[in-house]
């Protein structure tokens, strides 16, 4: 029998082996937490060939480190502190930074607490094969574990732990390589503490440790020229942009404690900063306390806020409230003479005040809105931005010049300020799309300061433009990794639905619907077919209709690497000539896609509907196996439905579905659903291989588009009711909040004054009825135009967790439905995958994963999905805009080659400014700005814009909102995006080309 000895730990050891702290619970209770820490002496150092460490782990660090630095000829490793990863992550990720890295557990945990995005980047860095990074668990090794001393701050304790870790490594290396008698002492590699903290550096040097700042370290590397531009400006002592004695350009922010207390007391307001796309001197913040956004006028009041920042705002007294200016003020042309090195701050301030004063024409009290100033930043939204170097800001454009220059990087987005950047590569970066990260924005600097990350490629090249679009809108586009691909069926493309068997897991509790006349109806060239439909008459006279959705949740299991990646991506992103998939292509375009003539696993919603009014008699949900009989395009299905000679069962099914869809839509409209509009264009490509756009036109919508839409809506509503009933606290739902009435005030006033029609926005039904009355017998496009403008007054729909909001806010305003979710597109939307899992549990197909019982988890996931969904929409629109520019350029070249002249189109005025008009070209579904440099007369109250006559006999020309005009369409290089941009000039009623 084996003797077991139990040894009691000495009481004095508890100090170092226990970690004690206090935390506040969700209910506000303070609890004491004690965590036991087991210390060991066998935590592996990670260095190859170490005689002192015995470990089964594969060493990551070469025996002598790297010999690429002049100060450490015997080789070295770097041991960065926390702030290096927080401020210099681009440097650490660079392929040119090849020094082996020792990452302490203390540093990793501190990065996790300080910044989750940077923590995720650090974890990804650790996994890269080309990076030699070793994670050392210093908190669990007896020689390196430290305890917080009395009076020591957590930050000072962590700094001390990092210094102890660095000192231990150097001592450990010397012990493993002792001198041999009769031989010269070996040259040992050095573990270098990398820190920009002057205090930490001073203490390390006092202890005679190798310690160096990041900039000094990079300067001594052989790869210095490739790395110096990656250094964050935040750690530099860059000369201030203001001359000595100048007053600061911006006020200091309030202390964080004062900001949080002010928000809690209601004295300050918190919200996301939104820059004005037409006027760079204005911004706004939406807050619940006011029906209108808080207006920020002038640089000083915007106080260094950047698009997307969460800011704290102080609201002025009501007597100081203003109305937004009706003028287009472009940053690029206004500040084109600024010098990146020396900026005339006082001139800028005077300019701002003049512009603001000019915009303050007498306005009615109803047009004024709460006005205030930013007093603090609660959370920065800074990231890497797609930019190009402004050629006018270079001191020297000699390609051989390696002198460091301060230049302007102009972001692609007009909502962002120009960024001051120091670089040695300025001449080589001209004509390139580049990534730039903002590091800091001081009160003495007119512009934020940042650093170069990497080049994306030549401006206007499709590859660079595609990547810049994805980066600009933060779309994850990395290839799927091995861990994710390992989650796919091992049979790969050879996977098929197994033969029907009661014992086969794939057939468990599934209905066999392979005999039904099921078909799919999608856009042309659709590969990821999520949905299919069928309809048939029942013996009792009713109609059975079914929606069959790809059973993605069969392949994507909860909490595995593929599920985690799908959660992070949130949605598939559709660009004009490319698709960034949420799931690997094997699933999205093959095993889950409901292709015709093959058996597929599905999740079916089947209704019995009355034939007269399409009312639901009953509904059931079932896992199923289907075999689609055909994959139609919208056009093919429309032709088949309309052909009287076709009387087969599949065609009859399409006609039944269409008849029911018309009744379903009529029922929705009667309930108050809105029939809104948004411009959609179709881009004609030369070929699938070249993807060269040759023309553009507005998309044509057919009856079959509405057919599919109505049944998808019905399925989503039915599923929403079922999962909310089963899981009232965690159901994944989607809502569309009613817009504030203030959003419609301007549109109501325009329609009343220009067309004499009253737009009633008291409810969705009243708005729908009013929109139906907005008709101009002479101009059929007028109604569509008003619907597009009304759509822009709406709030965005969002996913939410049912237990997080009150039930009276569940409704979908646009659909006039009390409850709604997304179920019908699980191949391309992660929210639908969650709805599938909840529905499967609701019908007792299987248990619900524990994570979907957690309201906190569901809320966190849906926050990510909502953000990804918004960014995907913006990326898609930007892609269309880019290709529209290329297509119109191709059309203009063909037109001029044939002698037809410029491309001319009819357009409608949708907004008037003090110095221009915004027009919508209905035939192409695009809009553009027409700017006048001549003096004009602007009537803000009546939304008119008058161009005075040029001569004594000429007549003034007045243009108003909703007027039809004729425009010439050209394509020129946009100064911000460096892409082709549509430029419009008036032809009728006046030629604006010389104005």
Secondary structure, DSSP 4 states (H G I P E B T S, - for coil): -------PPPGGGHHHHEEEEEEE-TTS-EEEEEEE---BS-----BTT-SS---SSPP-B-TT-B--BTT-TT-EEEEE-HHHHHH-HHHHH-TT--S-EEEEHHHHHHHHHH-HHHHHHHHHHHH-TTS-EEEE-GGGBTTT---PPTT--HHHHHHHHHHHHHHHHHHHHHHHSPPPTTSPPPPPPEEEEE---HHHHHHHHHTT--EE-HHHHHHTBTTHHHHGGGS-GGGS-PPPSSPTTPPPSSPPPPPHHHHHHHHHHTSSEEEEEEE-SSBTTEEEE--TT-SSPEEEESHHHHTT--TT-EEEEEEPPGGG-B----S-B-HHHHTTT--SSS--HHHHHHHHHHHHHHH-----GGG-B-BEEEEEEEE----EEEEEE-GGG-S---TT----EEEEEEESSTTS--EEEEES-HHHHTTEEEEEEEEE--TT-SSEEEEEEEEEEETT-HHHHHHHHHHHTT---PPPPHHHHTTS-TTGGG--PPPP-TT-GGGTTEEE-TTS--EEEESTT-----EEEEEEE-TTS-EEEEEEEE-GGGTS-TTSHHHHHHHHH-B-EE-SS-EE-SS-HHIIIIISS--BTSEEEEEEEEEEE-TTT--EEEEEEEEEEEEBSEEEEHHHHHHHHH-TT--SHHHHHHHHHHHHHHHHHHHHHHTT--------EEEEES-TTT--EEEEEEPPP-HHHHHHHHHHHHHHHHHHHHHHHH-TTT-EEEEBPPPPGGGGHHHHHHHHHHH------SSHHHHHHHHHH---TT-THHHHHHHHHHHTTSPPPEEEEGGGS-GGG--BTTTTBS-----S-TTTBHHHHHHHHHHHHHTTSSPPPGGGG-HHHHHHHHHHHHHHHHHHHHHHHHHHHHHHHHHHHHHHHHHHHTT--SEEEEEEEEEEETTEEEEEETTTTEEEEEE--S--EEETTTTEEEE--SSTT---EEEETT-EEEEEEEEEE-TTT-SEEEEEEEEESS--TT-
